Amino acid sequence: MTDETEAELTGATPRRRPRANVDKIGGRKLKPSTMMMGHGYDPVLSEGSLKPPIFLTSTFVFPNAAAGKRHFEGVTGKRPGGADGLVYSRFNGPNQEILEDRLGIWEGAEDALAFSSGMSAIATLFLSMVKPGDTIVHSGPLYAATETLIARILGRFGVHWLDFPAGATREEIDAVLSKAASGNVALIYLESPANPTNALVDVEAVAASRDAIFKGARPPIAIDNTFLGPLWAQPLKQGADIVVYSLTKYAGGHSDLVAGGVLGSKEHINTIRLMRNTIGTICDPNTAWMLLRSLETLELRMSRAGENAVKVCEFLRTHPKVEHVGYLGFLEEGSRQADIYNRHCTGAGSTFSLYLKGGEKEAFAFLDALKIAKLAVSLGGTETLASHPAGMTHLSVPEARKQALGITDNLVRISIGVEDADDLISDFEEALKAV
């Protein structure tokens, strides 16, 4: 039944435009967890379907030629803000646009973009911000593929880089940014907590240093917030301009998709969107639809995983075969890391570094003996995962840099899932007997 037919039968006026989004009721601002159930989608536009259909189409029909021209003015950047409507699935699509509307809610971002993977999001960000001769200043360590992209790939095109350790003080950050300021710093890129050491970056100190040193055009601060976001950290509040996600992790949360996201001001997002439109790094509609499903339970999953991590880490920290547990909930009160945590974070997360007594042999014995936890890379899924960063995700990092960053052979990275916490403790207890 068409809108017109229904209107004839009921006497109602057909509604063609989507219903306005509701973000307040009776003066109360709705929480993100509530808005994940319907924000950005009107069932009337899709035959009353409660959930958005998957729009498997490569192209979209324009209502008229003038509309087509206007859409392309947005797509090509002739007019800022992107297309006013749907054009072609390399540029946009209903599922992706609903997803982007919901992604921005968690951190109060003006706009957001979805990508085919976390690394495609990061690569598109870099390509849109830097040119030959520019410098990227970044915290360290970063995810190994990100470090490879900066040093080995962008480096081939004349892009330079300088870095400071994740836990750097304001003075240390000042020193690096002052040195970099002799050239053209195009981007300051952070990752906090650092992968895989869990060291926190003082985003407020980085922002203050940037503002003090760069008097004219200030380079934007981008941060990978995958480990704690969006529930336990929201870096835009500490002065970051752009937030990057591997949506594969907590946002997707079921280890069944690969995607990335970038959030920030409309100005920065417009710049990144133009690059995404050109190189085609948008996520596909099916993945966007799966992410919409996952966002509905994001708060529940992250909360349960965080509660489990507390119990598991309490057990591991006193075990005789454990050297150290790099868990944010155990930071020494009064330390610089604890100060950053108290200012920046609302929770300790569910991914941590476990340092066993020994080396690679002991780490491998532990990993091979696990029964519930899966031996796999990634994090933030419903299941518990364990991996060996030095021999897996960070294998390509030069040995000297691995040692300097604390990525040692006895380090195991663990991401706690939503299983029963006591069952997980039993699994780790038995596996440690093999060490």
C-alpha positions in Angstrom: 0.0 0.0 0.0 1.4 3.4 -1.0 1.3 6.4 1.3 -1.3 7.9 -1.1 -3.6 4.9 -0.9 -3.3 4.7 2.9 -4.1 8.4 3.1 -7.2 7.9 1.0 -8.5 5.1 3.2 -7.7 6.8 6.5 -8.1 10.4 5.6 -4.5 11.1 6.8 -2.0 13.2 5.0 0.8 11.1 3.5 4.1 11.6 5.3 7.1 11.5 3.0 9.8 13.1 5.1 11.3 11.2 8.0 10.0 11.9 11.5 12.2 14.3 13.5 14.6 12.5 15.9 13.6 12.6 19.6 16.5 13.4 21.9 14.5 14.9 24.8 11.3 14.0 26.6 9.8 16.4 29.1 13.1 18.3 29.3 15.1 15.1 30.0 17.9 14.5 27.6 17.9 10.8 26.5 20.9 8.6 27.2 22.8 7.1 24.2 21.7 3.6 25.2 18.1 4.7 24.7 18.8 6.5 21.4 20.5 3.4 19.9 17.1 1.8 19.5 15.7 4.2 16.9 17.7 7.4 16.3 18.1 8.3 12.6 15.5 5.9 11.4 11.8 6.2 10.7 9.9 2.9 10.1 7.3 4.8 7.9 10.0 5.2 5.2 10.6 1.4 5.0 7.1 -0.1 4.9 6.8 0.1 8.7 9.8 -2.2 9.3 10.8 -2.0 13.0 14.5 -2.3 12.1 16.1 -0.7 9.1 16.3 -3.1 6.1 19.6 -3.8 4.5 19.8 -1.6 1.4 21.7 -3.8 -1.1 22.0 -1.4 -4.0 24.9 0.2 -5.8 23.1 3.3 -6.8 20.1 5.5 -6.0 17.5 7.1 -8.2 17.4 10.9 -8.1 14.0 12.6 -7.9 15.0 15.1 -10.6 18.1 16.3 -12.5 18.5 19.4 -10.3 18.6 17.2 -7.2 21.3 15.0 -8.8 23.4 18.0 -9.5 23.1 19.3 -5.9 24.0 15.8 -4.5 27.1 15.8 -6.6 28.1 19.3 -5.5 28.2 17.9 -2.0 30.0 14.6 -2.9 32.7 16.5 -4.8 33.2 19.1 -2.2 32.0 22.0 -4.4 29.6 22.6 -1.5 30.6 21.6 2.0 28.7 19.0 4.1 28.4 16.1 1.8 25.5 15.0 -0.4 22.0 16.2 0.5 20.6 12.8 -0.5 21.6 9.3 -1.6 23.9 9.1 -4.6 26.0 5.9 -4.9 27.1 3.3 -2.4 30.8 4.4 -2.5 29.7 7.7 -1.1 26.7 7.0 1.2 23.7 4.7 1.9 20.8 4.5 4.3 22.4 1.9 6.6 25.7 3.8 6.7 24.0 7.1 7.4 21.9 5.8 10.2 25.0 4.2 11.7 27.0 7.4 11.5 24.1 9.4 13.2 24.2 6.9 16.1 28.0 6.7 16.4 28.3 10.4 17.1 25.8 10.4 19.9 28.0 8.5 22.4 30.6 11.3 22.5 28.6 14.3 21.5 30.4 14.6 18.2 29.1 16.8 15.4 29.5 14.2 12.7 30.8 10.7 12.1 31.9 8.5 9.2 31.9 4.7 8.9 34.7 2.7 7.2 35.5 -0.8 5.9 38.0 -1.4 8.8 39.8 0.4 11.5 42.9 0.7 9.4 41.0 2.0 6.4 39.6 4.7 8.8 43.1 5.6 10.0 44.6 5.5 6.5 41.9 7.7 5.1 42.4 10.1 8.0 46.1 10.4 7.3 45.7 10.7 3.6 43.2 13.6 4.1 45.4 15.5 6.5 49.1 15.1 5.4 51.1 15.9 2.3 54.8 15.3 1.4 57.1 17.2 3.8 54.6 17.2 6.6 55.3 15.8 10.1 53.0 13.5 12.1 53.7 13.6 15.9 52.3 10.6 17.7 52.3 8.8 21.0 54.0 5.3 21.3 53.4 2.5 21.1 50.6 2.5 18.5 48.9 -0.5 16.9 51.6 -2.1 14.8 49.8 -1.5 11.5 49.4 2.2 12.3 53.1 2.5 13.1 53.9 0.7 9.8 51.6 3.0 7.9 53.3 6.1 9.3 56.9 5.1 9.2 57.1 2.7 6.2 54.4 3.7 3.9 53.8 7.5 4.4 57.5 7.8 4.9 58.1 6.7 1.3 56.1 9.8 0.2 58.2 12.2 2.3 56.0 12.3 5.4 58.1 12.6 8.6 57.3 11.6 12.2 58.3 12.2 15.8 56.9 10.4 18.8 56.7 10.5 22.6 55.9 7.7 25.0 52.3 7.2 25.9 52.8 8.2 29.6 54.9 11.3 28.7 54.8 14.3 31.0 53.8 17.8 29.8 57.5 18.7 29.7 58.3 15.7 27.5 55.4 16.4 25.2 56.5 20.1 24.9 60.0 19.0 23.9 58.8 16.8 21.1 56.2 19.3 19.8 58.7 22.1 19.9 61.2 20.1 17.9 58.5 19.2 15.4 57.3 22.8 15.1 60.3 23.7 13.0 58.5 21.9 10.2 54.9 21.7 9.3 53.0 19.5 11.8 49.9 18.3 10.0 48.5 16.0 12.7 49.0 14.9 16.3 48.0 11.2 16.5 47.4 9.5 19.8 46.4 6.0 21.0 45.2 5.6 24.6 45.5 3.2 26.2 48.5 2.2 24.2 48.3 -1.2 22.4 49.3 -3.5 24.0 50.9 -2.0 27.2 47.8 -0.2 28.4 49.7 3.0 29.1 47.5 6.1 29.1 48.2 9.3 27.2 47.5 12.6 28.9 45.2 14.1 26.2 44.7 17.3 28.2 48.5 17.8 28.4 48.9 17.2 24.7 46.1 19.7 23.9 47.6 22.3 26.2 51.1 21.8 24.7 49.7 22.1 21.2 47.8 25.3 22.0 50.9 26.8 23.7 53.4 26.0 20.9 51.4 26.5 17.8 50.1 30.1 17.8 48.7 30.1 14.3 47.0 27.2 12.6 46.9 24.4 15.1 47.3 20.8 14.0 44.3 18.7 14.9 44.6 16.0 17.6 43.3 12.6 16.6 43.1 9.7 19.0 42.4 6.0 18.7 39.8 5.4 21.4 39.2 1.7 20.6 40.3 0.2 23.9 38.0 2.3 26.2 35.5 4.0 24.0 32.9 5.1 24.0 31.7 3.9 27.4 34.9 4.4 29.5 36.6 7.3 27.7 35.4 10.2 25.6 38.5 12.1 24.5 36.7 15.0 22.8 36.0 16.2 26.3 39.8 16.4 27.0 40.6 18.4 23.9 40.9 15.9 21.1 39.5 17.0 17.7 39.0 13.6 16.0 38.3 10.2 17.5 39.1 7.0 15.6 37.7 3.5 16.2 38.1 0.0 15.1 34.4 -0.7 15.2 35.3 -4.4 14.9 36.0 -4.3 18.6 33.5 -3.2 21.3 31.1 -1.5 19.0 30.7 -4.6 16.8 31.4 -6.7 19.8 30.6 -10.2 18.4 33.8 -10.9 16.4 31.7 -11.3 13.2 32.5 -8.0 11.3 35.3 -5.7 10.4 34.7 -1.9 10.4 36.1 1.5 11.5 34.8 4.9 12.5 35.9 8.5 12.8 34.1 11.1 14.8 34.6 14.8 15.2 33.7 18.3 14.1 31.9 18.8 10.8 34.9 20.7 9.5 37.3 17.8 10.0 34.7 15.2 9.0 34.0 17.0 5.7 37.7 16.9 4.9 38.0 13.2 5.7 34.7 12.5 3.8 36.1 13.9 0.6 39.0 11.5 0.8 36.7 8.6 1.6 34.5 9.4 -1.4 37.5 9.4 -3.6 39.2 6.1 -2.5 36.1 4.2 -1.5 36.8 3.1 2.1 33.2 3.3 3.3 31.8 0.2 5.0 29.2 -2.0 3.2 25.5 -1.8 4.0 25.4 -5.3 5.6 28.2 -4.5 8.0 26.5 -1.2 8.8 23.3 -3.0 9.6 25.2 -5.5 11.8 26.7 -2.6 13.7 23.3 -1.0 14.2 22.3 -4.3 15.9 25.4 -4.3 18.0 25.1 -0.7 19.2 21.8 -1.6 20.9 23.6 -3.8 23.4 27.0 -1.9 23.5 26.5 -0.6 27.1 25.3 -4.0 28.4 28.2 -5.9 26.8 30.9 -3.4 27.9 29.5 -3.2 31.4 29.5 -7.0 31.9 32.9 -7.4 30.4 34.3 -4.6 32.6 32.8 -6.3 35.7 34.3 -9.6 34.7 37.7 -8.0 34.2 37.8 -6.7 37.7 37.2 -10.2 39.2 39.7 -11.9 36.8 42.5 -9.4 37.4 42.0 -9.6 41.2 42.7 -13.3 40.9 45.7 -12.9 38.5 47.5 -10.2 40.4 48.3 -12.4 43.4 49.2 -15.6 41.5 52.8 -16.8 42.1 53.5 -17.3 38.3 52.3 -13.8 37.4 54.9 -11.0 37.4 52.6 -8.1 36.8 49.0 -7.3 35.6 48.8 -4.2 33.5 45.2 -3.4 34.3 44.0 0.2 34.6 42.1 -0.6 37.8 45.3 -1.3 39.6 47.2 2.0 39.0 49.1 3.1 42.0 47.3 6.0 43.6 49.3 9.2 43.3 51.1 8.0 40.2 51.0 10.0 36.9 49.1 7.2 35.2 46.5 7.2 38.0 46.1 11.0 37.7 45.5 10.6 33.9 43.0 7.8 34.6 41.1 9.8 37.2 40.8 12.8 34.8 40.1 11.0 31.6 38.4 7.7 32.3 35.1 6.4 33.8 36.2 2.8 33.9 39.2 0.5 33.6 38.0 -1.5 30.5 38.2 -5.2 30.0 41.5 -5.5 28.0 44.7 -5.8 29.9 48.3 -6.9 29.7 49.4 -10.0 31.7 53.2 -10.3 32.3 54.1 -13.9 33.2 57.2 -14.9 35.0 59.5 -16.2 32.3 59.5 -15.5 28.5 58.1 -16.8 25.3 58.1 -20.4 26.4 56.0 -19.7 29.4 53.7 -17.4 27.5 53.1 -20.0 24.8 52.5 -22.7 27.4 49.8 -20.6 29.1 48.1 -19.7 25.8 48.1 -23.3 24.6 46.5 -24.5 27.8 43.5 -22.2 27.7 40.1 -23.9 27.3 37.5 -21.2 27.4 39.6 -18.2 26.3 40.3 -18.3 22.6 43.8 -17.9 21.2 43.1 -15.1 18.8 44.0 -11.5 18.1 41.4 -8.7 18.4 39.5 -7.6 21.5 36.2 -6.3 22.7 34.1 -9.4 21.7 31.6 -11.3 23.7 34.2 -14.1 24.1 37.5 -13.9 26.0 40.5 -13.7 23.7 44.2 -14.0 24.5 47.2 -13.4 22.3 51.0 -12.9 22.3 51.7 -9.3 21.0 55.5 -9.7 20.6 55.0 -12.8 18.3 51.7 -11.8 16.7 50.2 -8.3 16.4 53.6 -6.5 16.9 55.9 -9.0 15.2 56.8 -6.5 12.5 57.9 -3.9 15.1 61.7 -3.7 15.2 63.1 -5.6 18.2 64.8 -2.6 19.8 61.6 -0.6 19.6 59.6 -3.5 21.1 61.9 -3.6 24.1 61.8 0.2 24.5 58.0 0.1 24.6 57.7 -2.8 27.0 56.4 -5.3 24.4 58.3 -8.3 25.9 58.2 -12.0 25.3 56.4 -12.7 28.6 53.5 -10.3 27.7 50.1 -11.8 27.0 47.2 -9.5 26.0 43.8 -10.6 27.3 40.4 -9.2 26.4 37.7 -10.4 28.8 34.3 -11.2 27.4 30.8 -11.7 28.9 31.2 -15.3 30.1 30.8 -16.2 33.7 33.7 -14.7 35.6 34.3 -17.7 37.9 34.5 -20.0 34.9 37.1 -17.7 33.4 39.1 -17.7 36.6 39.1 -21.5 36.6 40.3 -21.5 33.0 43.2 -19.1 33.8 44.0 -21.0 37.0 44.3 -24.3 35.2 46.3 -22.8 32.3 48.8 -21.3 34.7 49.6 -24.8 35.9 51.2 -25.4 32.5 53.6 -22.5 33.0 
